[in-house]
Amino acid sequence: MKFKERLKELRTANGLSQMQLAQAVGLSQSAIAKWELGKTEPSASAIILLAAFFGETTDYLLGVTN
């Protein structure tokens, strides 16, 4: 599973819209949307921020581990 799929899975499992997630972590909704569509890749700092928010590891978010 790729980052874009993991991000959307975690976001929807937590009942969050893209806008709600963006506001919660201090990112833009357009960045979240582009990542979920696979149009752009997040920075390392964004991956770390999202992993901490969801209580997951960066490896999980990146699809390295299950």
Secondary structure as a PSIPRED ss2 file (coil, helix, strand):
# PSIPRED VFORMAT (PSIPRED V4.0)

   1 M C   1.000  0.000  0.000
   2 K C   1.000  0.000  0.000
   3 F H   0.000  1.000  0.000
   4 K H   0.000  1.000  0.000
   5 E H   0.000  1.000  0.000
   6 R H   0.000  1.000  0.000
   7 L H   0.000  1.000  0.000
   8 K H   0.000  1.000  0.000
   9 E H   0.000  1.000  0.000
  10 L H   0.000  1.000  0.000
  11 R H   0.000  1.000  0.000
  12 T H   0.000  1.000  0.000
  13 A H   0.000  1.000  0.000
  14 N C   1.000  0.000  0.000
  15 G C   1.000  0.000  0.000
  16 L C   1.000  0.000  0.000
  17 S C   1.000  0.000  0.000
  18 Q H   0.000  1.000  0.000
  19 M H   0.000  1.000  0.000
  20 Q H   0.000  1.000  0.000
  21 L H   0.000  1.000  0.000
  22 A H   0.000  1.000  0.000
  23 Q H   0.000  1.000  0.000
  24 A H   0.000  1.000  0.000
  25 V H   0.000  1.000  0.000
  26 G C   1.000  0.000  0.000
  27 L C   1.000  0.000  0.000
  28 S C   1.000  0.000  0.000
  29 Q H   0.000  1.000  0.000
  30 S H   0.000  1.000  0.000
  31 A H   0.000  1.000  0.000
  32 I H   0.000  1.000  0.000
  33 A H   0.000  1.000  0.000
  34 K H   0.000  1.000  0.000
  35 W H   0.000  1.000  0.000
  36 E H   0.000  1.000  0.000
  37 L H   0.000  1.000  0.000
  38 G C   1.000  0.000  0.000
  39 K C   1.000  0.000  0.000
  40 T C   1.000  0.000  0.000
  41 E C   1.000  0.000  0.000
  42 P C   1.000  0.000  0.000
  43 S C   1.000  0.000  0.000
  44 A H   0.000  1.000  0.000
  45 S H   0.000  1.000  0.000
  46 A H   0.000  1.000  0.000
  47 I H   0.000  1.000  0.000
  48 I H   0.000  1.000  0.000
  49 L H   0.000  1.000  0.000
  50 L H   0.000  1.000  0.000
  51 A H   0.000  1.000  0.000
  52 A H   0.000  1.000  0.000
  53 F H   0.000  1.000  0.000
  54 F H   0.000  1.000  0.000
  55 G C   1.000  0.000  0.000
  56 E C   1.000  0.000  0.000
  57 T C   1.000  0.000  0.000
  58 T H   0.000  1.000  0.000
  59 D H   0.000  1.000  0.000
  60 Y H   0.000  1.000  0.000
  61 L H   0.000  1.000  0.000
  62 L H   0.000  1.000  0.000
  63 G C   1.000  0.000  0.000
  64 V C   1.000  0.000  0.000
  65 T C   1.000  0.000  0.000
  66 N C   1.000  0.000  0.000
